[in-house]
Amino acid sequence: MAPSAAEAASAASSSGRLLVLYASQTGNAMDAAERVGREAERGGCPAVDVLSMDSFDPSRLPRERFVVFVVSTTGQGDPPDSMKGFWRHLLRKDLGAQWLEGVHHAVFGLGDSGYQKYNFAAKKLDRRLSHLGAEQVVEIGLGDDQHPSGVSDINDPNSSTLGDPKVHVIYYSSNEVPQDSILSERNKLINRARSMSPALQFHDDGGPPYMLQMVTNQCLTKEGSDRDVRHFELEDPSSAISYKTGDALEILPSQDPSAVNAFIERCNLNPDCYITIQAKNGDKISKGSIASSLMDRIKLKTFVALTMDIASASPRRYFFEVMSFFATAEHEKEKLQYFASPEGRDDLYRYNQKESRTVLEVLEDFPSVQMPFEWLVQLTPPLKKRAFSISSSPLAHPNQIHLTVSIVSWLTPFKRKRHGLCSTWLAGFNPSKDNLIPCWIRHGSLPPPHPSVPLVLIGPGTGCAPFRAFVEERAAQVAAEPTAPVLFFFGCRNQDNDFLYKDFWLTHAQDEGVLSSKRGGGLFVAFSRDQPQKVYVQHKIKEQSARVWNLLLSGAAIYIAGSSTKMPADVTAALEEVICREHGVKKEDASKWLRDLERAGRFNIETWS
């Protein structure tokens, strides 16, 4: 184990609970975090929780006493996707220098010294925690992929023995369960199952506040195109939905019933029995008193379907290590032990993550393994909600939410077709009153602008989703109050194939529309594949350099949404070039100008992978 993590775990072991939070892109930080947690348990720490940062509510951080952070750095110093929301919260201006007073922390970074911004995410996090009042238990530890043994070769002297699972499952036959405890309401059933899951105990989201019906499922891309982007309209027929522009809709997808049945059969489980789950210290995972324990029982099949991602997420490295203890075929045991070793790291990555191998597929590939259900509950990745930018305005659609969703599919290196769980599930809906989709509203990272603030909106591809909502909102506001101009930059491959919401944008760019030149606005579209030389939104921004600069001088806010790959950096560079050209300053000054804009809340970015 890295020295920083070991010392922090030791400190926590004599003082109570240890929380280990990790941010991982390829699984290495997750493996390191799991080992920190196991070492702390073996050292006598009475309670250890190991969680991905995107599974932990950052507002709860001041309540913790000992926290170890294990963070990888991706690309050019970027934090992993699972850290971005957590990091945004830590950067909030209303968090003072005493916000984390009483919290003791250690940070362990995983990076590659071959890159200029080596372990940049971990170093930034360590500094910010100290600025917010947290006390550093030990100096930051920095793992280096250039080291001969790599960052994953963390000393684990007890790997030859397997401890006990952290949970205990109690089984009941169906005739032991009171009929009045069997829920028929879907939202209450979801709440009961997910409150019982140890992997979801820190989500604190309760049951879905909305069970929405899909009333429209429309393909936005041309038939035969290699991209399938849909427009979905979800509705609450009985009441208005409380949301704002810039918000996101979180959806809990349903898993394929045949996959759930195959998992239960493969693991020799009884689908009709009822269960409750207890932590090994005797506490029930689910909330409530012992007197209500009868009401907490849930059908095993329902629990698997609503909480355990058995058919889309890849298992962690530790899953393979635990499997090796239950393999009865020698060749399977050897293969699993190799996958779990530092020497087998690259082969495991190729077999597991690169192939998007699911828990069910892994179990089927090693048929001699019979893992107890307790271990499966503990180690199977949780079924996560998926978040989508809302593409409608509540002023225009008070009882509806619109989404713009790319239906995800890809080929693995071995040419196996994979499909995104949630987008594929949504695409399969036939609009009717019979479908009910569990939904939560989440505040997005794009704050709704005041009608008097000019806007520069940049949203290529499905990044246009929140800006469709912004334009709808401003169009509704025009009738009631004065509104400021809007420039919108959109990009796609071809005008004929994937110009999403073409008629919508063109309508608002005409006459007195929100994007019309008469209102000081503008619509600028980059079709990257319609000419020999590729044209992207950043090129259109530079073409409209004077208009962008004049709007910025009048107090405009910039909003960027879309893919988290190269687009945000390329667009930011284009904006810096505009400032250099129009303001006559150097690049460093232009960068500072944008940073000042960001601090003032006028430069906002929302990206997704």
Phi, psi and omega in degrees: 000148176299142184304318182298316181293319181296316182292321179295318178298320179296318179297318182289329185298334179265000187232005178118218190287143173241130175253127177246116180249132181234154173230112189231142177256320182245355177112346182294315179295324177297316178299315180297319180296319179299320181289324173302315180297317181292322179295321178296319179296316180293333179278359175103007178294123188291336181211126180228132174234128179246118187223147169290146182301326181281001174258003184239133178283111185298338179292345178275352187303319180299342180280345182278158178248321179231121182226129172254129178253129176241114193228129173266161176242131182246159174052229182263060178087012183280147172284156175298158181305322184290349180263345192297316179294318178299315181294319177301320180296318181295337181272000182301140184289336184277003177270116185273181183288350178250009186302322182253024178299132182095350177269129177255131187225158170221143180239131174239121182257148174240122183207195182222115184292354174288346179259150184297317183264062182297122178054035185297318182297317180294319180295318178298315181298315181300316179296316183294320178300318179294320178298330182271006173102359178288147180263127180283120180288314178219166178295154179302138175258134184239111176275141186236122179292344177282346178297143184308327182266355180074169183282345184274350184277070182267129184299121179226083190293344184259017186292348179278352178238150180247125177283195179269154173294160184279348184237158176237128180257128177253129185256145177225145172282162185297331181281355175269356185256122178302139182298329182285354177265353180276112186277138174253338180283123188300317184294324178288326178295318178298316180299316182297313183297313187283336174285342180272344185283125178296330182286344184245012189293342181260007182282325175052037183257354179062193176287161181295128179290342180229135169244097189264150177261138174277122181250344178218133175225095188241132177278126182268339181265157183293141178301133182093351177292154179280001176239141179239104178245131184245151169254117178250139172241120180250142191222143166253104187292344187261339184203167176287156179254130183273106177205167179236159172298144183092348178283166177241152175254125176263133183235135173264111182282157173267142176272154179300120181304327181292326177290320177298316179297319180295321178297314181296320179292317180299325184266007178056046180257156177267109186293338187263354179284163178252153183223157159231156182237131178240145170290155185295344176276004175102346180281140173288140176294316182288153185278157178120169183276168178298328181298336181264011186297328177299324182284346183274351183292142182219149180295136183304315182299321179294319179298314179299313185295326187262347186230337187250117182277091186264349188229014174219327182270148177273141180289162180279168180300322182296332176304317180291323179297315179294320178304324184298332180285342183249005178280129179262340175275127187298319182294327177290318179300315181297318181294318180293320177296322177295315178302324184278354183268160175302324181294331183266008186303311184292320179293324177295319179299318179293320181287319191264285186294313183297328179268002182050044182293135181265166177303315180298317180295319179296315179298322179289332179285343180233074190294341181282350183278127172236093181278134174301148183300328178303316179292322179296319177299318183288323192255341178292131179304141180290150175284111186265151171288151176250137183255137178229137175297134179282132184249027177226160177257136177295338176292326181271328184222077186296333181246020178227155169231130179255144178232149175240106193235127172277125181280114192274129170207152181201165176255135176280171177305331177266020173063033174267131182282127178242151182229140174294132186298306188287314183296321179292321177298315180295319182297335182277357182285136165263119183306125179193172179279353184277341182270139177228126185247120180289126188224147172232147174264132178234135177296128181276182180264008177248098183295139180295129183280152174289146182303335183275357182267122175296152185231139167244108185253131182230108185214082176288153178058219179289357172297348178287346188307303181296335184278337168299319177295318180299316182292318176302318182295315181292326177296323178287330181283336184305321184291337187255334186202164178294142179232154183269163182293157179228126170255131180235126178250118180241151178219145175204180182283306186227143178298323184276334188263317189219036172280086187295133178058037184309308183297324180299309182296316182296322178297316181284348177268355182259163175049240181258024183294164183303325183263008185283153178295333179298331179262011179081010183263192179183147175242125182229120187241131177253119175259106191290333188247009184269006178209163184304319181264129184292138179236128181239175183300327181296329177292320179293325178297316180293327177296327182258033186309310184295318181294319179297314182296316179299322179290322178296321178296333180270011174097021183293152171254142179257133176234131177235134177217145177146204184299142182271011181282249185271339190305308183301319180293319180293320179292318178299319178297321178295319179294322176297321179295321177299315181294318177301313185292312188276332184259348178068042181238169177281166182301320181299321180290325178294320177299317178296322179301316179291323177296320177296321178298319180295317180296331179276001179080019184246012175221104189236136182231133173231118182231161177213155183268000000 
